Amino acid sequence: QKAQALSKAKVSEQAVCKGGPEVHDDPTQTRTKITREKYFDSSPNGRFRDPNLPPSLEAVEVLLRMLEAGDEQAEELQRCNYFQFSGPDAALWDATLLGRLAWEGFFVITARTGPKRAIEPLPELQPWYGVLTWGNFER
């Protein structure tokens, strides 16, 4: 998928970064632009989907613990950018679940990944996304 996305891209890497600040390797530096290569290289494993991972708040907690464990499994999971749950439609589209995913930093998009290419939520966790907040946001 990533190779196809790269080959279909119409904007060159130079154009993406043209006029922007230098891309730093220091993670403490703020980046406003990155190269396509760096973007796609940040999550080379793509989608993680385990048929035993149900769409539930408890499963979100398990997934977050797995991502933060600091072991080999965590390192592999951190190389993914999509974390998809398996279960009935009502649970996949549950507003509380989707709200919790957003709270934890997931950007939920949709994709035709379900049975017969049905549209399902596809929680995405990207290292290059940013979050904006303002004074009254959490009130």
C-alpha positions in Angstrom: 0.0 0.0 0.0 2.7 2.4 0.9 4.7 1.7 -2.3 1.5 2.4 -4.3 0.9 5.6 -2.3 4.4 6.8 -3.0 4.2 6.0 -6.7 0.9 7.8 -7.0 2.0 10.9 -5.2 2.0 14.0 -7.4 4.0 16.2 -5.2 7.7 15.7 -5.1 9.6 15.5 -1.9 11.3 18.8 -2.8 8.0 20.5 -3.3 6.7 19.2 0.1 9.6 20.8 1.9 10.2 23.8 -0.3 10.1 27.0 1.7 9.6 25.1 5.0 12.0 24.9 7.9 14.8 22.4 8.0 13.7 18.9 8.9 15.5 18.0 12.2 16.4 14.6 13.5 16.3 15.9 17.0 12.9 14.8 18.4 12.8 17.8 20.7 12.7 20.2 17.8 9.3 21.2 16.4 8.7 20.1 12.8 6.2 21.9 10.6 7.0 19.9 7.5 8.5 16.4 6.8 9.5 14.5 3.8 7.1 11.8 2.3 9.9 9.3 2.9 10.2 10.1 6.6 6.4 10.0 6.9 6.0 6.6 5.4 9.2 5.2 7.1 7.8 6.1 10.5 5.2 3.2 10.4 6.5 0.5 8.0 4.3 -2.3 9.5 1.1 -0.6 8.4 -2.1 -2.1 9.9 -2.4 -4.2 13.0 -5.6 -6.3 13.3 -6.1 -9.2 15.6 -9.4 -11.0 15.2 -9.3 -11.5 19.0 -9.1 -7.8 19.8 -12.7 -6.7 20.3 -14.0 -3.1 19.9 -14.2 -2.3 23.7 -12.7 0.2 26.2 -10.9 -2.7 27.8 -9.3 -3.6 24.5 -8.1 0.0 24.1 -6.4 -0.3 27.5 -4.8 -3.6 26.5 -3.5 -2.1 23.2 -2.1 1.0 25.0 -0.3 -1.2 27.6 1.1 -3.3 24.8 2.3 -0.2 22.9 4.0 1.1 26.0 5.5 -2.1 27.4 9.0 -1.4 26.2 9.6 -5.0 24.9 10.1 -6.5 21.5 6.3 -6.8 20.9 5.9 -3.1 21.7 8.7 -2.2 19.3 6.9 -4.1 16.5 3.5 -2.6 17.3 5.0 0.9 17.4 6.0 0.4 13.7 2.2 0.2 12.8 0.0 3.1 12.2 -3.4 1.5 12.0 -4.9 -0.5 14.9 -8.1 -2.1 13.9 -10.6 -3.9 16.2 -12.8 -6.9 15.2 -16.4 -7.3 16.1 -20.0 -6.5 15.4 -20.8 -3.2 13.7 -22.6 -1.7 16.7 -19.5 -2.2 18.8 -17.1 -0.9 16.1 -19.1 2.3 15.7 -19.8 2.8 19.4 -19.5 6.6 20.1 -17.9 6.0 23.5 -15.2 3.8 22.0 -14.5 6.2 19.2 -14.4 9.1 21.7 -11.9 7.2 23.9 -9.7 6.5 20.9 -9.7 10.2 20.0 -8.8 11.0 23.6 -5.9 8.7 23.5 -4.5 10.3 20.3 -6.0 8.1 17.6 -7.3 9.7 14.4 -10.2 7.5 13.3 -10.6 7.3 9.5 -12.7 4.8 7.6 -11.8 2.1 5.1 -13.4 -0.7 3.1 -11.8 -3.4 5.3 -14.9 -5.2 6.5 -16.7 -8.3 5.1 -17.6 -7.7 1.4 -15.5 -4.5 1.6 -17.9 -2.9 4.1 -16.8 0.4 5.5 -15.3 0.2 9.0 -13.5 2.6 11.4 -9.8 2.4 11.0 -8.1 4.0 14.1 -4.8 5.6 13.0 -1.9 6.6 15.3 0.7 8.6 13.5 3.9 10.0 15.0 3.7 13.0 12.7 0.2 14.2 13.6 -0.2 17.2 15.9 -2.8 18.2 18.4 -4.2 21.7 18.8 -5.8 22.7 22.1 -7.2 25.9 23.4 -8.3 27.3 26.8 -11.9 26.2 26.8 -11.4 22.9 25.0 -11.4 20.7 28.1 -14.3 22.4 29.9 
